[in-house]
Amino acid sequence: MAEPIEDYALLSDLATGPLVSRRGSIDWLCFPRFDSPSVFGALLGTAEHGRWVIAPEDTAAEVVARHYMASSFVLETIWQTSQGRVKVIDFMPVGRQGSSLLRRVVGLDGVVRLSQEYTIRPEYGAIKPWMSRVRSSNGETLLAMAGPDAWALHCEPLPHPYPHGHTSSFAVSVGEQSDFELAWFPSYRPLPERTNFDEALQEALGYWTTWAENCRQDGPYSPMIKRSLLVLRALTHFETGGIVAAPTTSLPEDFGGSRNWDYRYCWLRDAALTLESMLTHGYESEALKWRDWLLRALAGDPEDMQIMYGIAGERYLEERVLEHLPGYDGAAPVRIGNAAASQYQADVVGEVMVSLERLRLAGGREDSFSWALQRALLSFVEKHFDDKDFGLWEMRGSTRYFTHSRVMMWAAFDCGVRAVRDHALPGPADHWAKLRDNLHEEILSHGFNQSLNTFTQSYGGTQTDAALLVLPQVGFLAYDDKHMLGTVARIENELVAGDGLLMRYLTDTGVDGLEPGEHPFLACSFWLVEQYARTGRQFDARKLMDKLVRLANELGLLSEEFDTAANRMAGNFPQAFSHLALVRAADAIHGVDRLSLAAIQEAGNPT
């Protein structure tokens, strides 16, 4: 059975993201992209679905330290055994052609015997590849091949076959080291040369630490801001600029339940929010790359717009179930693809327009393509002005007028008006202003329940929703507006779960069309921190923030949700949305004025 989610570490080569367990097992790896079929899939099944373990043979061995070297994704793990101590280094080379994973065992004390267990299972553990030993300039290599893909394992000695894979045993003494490399390559190309471990290690460390040094951050939560931004970078494809929501699929939101989704795709919403965070913290060039991905993904008829795309902008993300995988901790079904890609979610254009407005305020210039596309998106919003949608949370029930979605439509038109009036771009500002103002009036009339003194999840409803905490973030009203303060009080009363963390909404209402049950959603709790900080509740903000930061594992990684009863992470991991919200919350506490904050607050009373 896979280990607790919080016991995993992320590696990255800016194209894929394997997970390494505390016990030295790589239980999840998709080569060569985040969304490729897994070759190690034990995370969602058993050892027979693929894994690669390097660990001491001593069953009483303990991990006494584990950390990333400097500000990187080079993982260093220290084992203590009855025979002595060893260090294991795991990482992926960055900026090189091809895709490979490198591991090194270094003897620190005594003589320690270790074992290697290598079970490679392509296509999400469904098939066994053809295995052979080949000789080349690299020495002897264990080659696995299946259709268009091949994988080369370099090490001495090579493991020998056993019923479910290959295994070997070796020893290291003080100062000795043993190196391992697993390289993916197209099966129709020659076997690649073995990577020089030391050169690749220095290049990887150099890349990550140089990138991190450019981070503008300060305050008590600066280490978590930096690690969160590094996670966002690690989840971004180096070539396309697309950022995946998480490197995993089907890690359950409810253990043993069916809320298991594939997050290895690029949501427009995540890309837009990432752009803003990168701008705020000194990564202007990265922000421009994310903008370019957004524009390429959206290019075409706006009627064909999706809420998510593949890493390069692919549109066909058919959802299907992998019946042969039992799921993490028995949580089935295991899904690949995501049917929500075809949903109409009315908030998405607003997310995109807000991020591009902030880029303009930071000095980013529009070209004929980018502004023309934004105008087309506003026409799309106008055309669908009266349409109901599935909402931010990708409900699988019936469509509604979700209040958050209507506010984001308001934000889209507001940004269009600002682009014309403040940045001298061409467009029908007066017409957009009328649509914006009509929406503002409509939302206050139908999205705010006077008797309950709160905004509601959808028009005419009585339930609240944590997504309503976004309203002041986009300037619909001020953080301390009486409507917002009433909504916060209602959210605290209705959605705060055990340990003071926040649920997205009440699942037992049936609004999402799924069986009830999930855990507090970390991004929502960070939004509440921001709300507290922006309204003078600094004590409450810091108290909740400190609690949330402690939920990260020792490597600074956050999941999507947290099971407070079992004290364990839940949902896909690590989760970009959680880290994005952490950055916003930390900035709010530290008093960082995010780009265009003053303009956003002024927009609370549209002119």
Secondary structure, DSSP 8 states (H G I E B T S, - for coil): ----GGGEEE---SS---EEETTSEEEEEESSSTTS-EEE-GGGS-GGG-EEEEEES-TT-EEEEEEESSSSS-EEEEEE-SSEEEEEEEE--SSSSSEEEEEEEEEEEEEEEEEEEEE--HHHHT---EEEEEEETTEEEEEEEETTEEEEEE-SS--EEETTEEEEEEEEETT-EEEEEEEEEETTS-------HHHHHHHHHHHHHHHHHT----STTHHHHHHHHHHHHHTB-TTT--B-S-S-B---SSTTSS---B--SEEHHHHHHHHHHHHHTT-HHHHHHHHHHHHHHH-S-GGG--SEE-TTS------EE-TT---GGG----EES-GGGG---TTHHHHHHHHHHHHHHTT----HHHHHHHHHHHHHHHHTTT--B-TTTT-SS--B-BHHHHHHHHHHHHHHHHHHHHH---S-HHHHHHHHHHHHHHHHHHSEETTTTEE-SBTT-----GGGGGGGGGTSS-TT-HHHHHHHHHHHHHHB-GGG-B-SS-GGG-TTSS-S----BHHHHHHHHHHHHHTT-HHHHHHHHHHHHTTS-TT----SEEETTTTEEESSSS-HHHHHHHHHHHHHHHT---TTHHHHHHTTS--
